[in-house]
Amino acid sequence: MPFIARSPKQLGNVIQRTRKQLGFTQTQLANIAGLRQEKVSIIENGQDGAKLSTIFALLAALNLEITVGERSGKLAKGIEDIF
């Protein structure tokens, strides 16, 4: 089932939800992805500053991928409308 994530917090929620569905702890996911548990926690909490390579490592460990498409809904008029 596809999820929509438009912010670091929403992406973190998707990662956390999938991790729990698979029965992994943060430490187990971190080991599979070659990361530290603290990094998994930071990303799941939606904190800014994660490297794309780190995000992709977590997604790969969870057998997820990113698909990019146009936003649903109205067209944003300015940067303040995006978020």
Long-range contacts (C-beta under 8 A, 24 or more apart in sequence): 2-67, 4-72, 6-71, 6-83, 7-46, 7-83, 8-43, 8-46, 8-47, 8-48, 8-50, 9-45, 9-46, 10-46, 11-43, 11-46, 11-55, 12-43, 12-44, 12-45, 12-46, 12-47, 13-44, 13-46, 14-64, 15-40, 15-43, 15-44, 15-58, 15-59, 15-62, 15-64, 16-44, 18-62, 18-64, 19-44, 19-62, 22-62, 29-58, 29-61, 29-62, 32-61, 33-57, 33-58, 33-60, 33-61
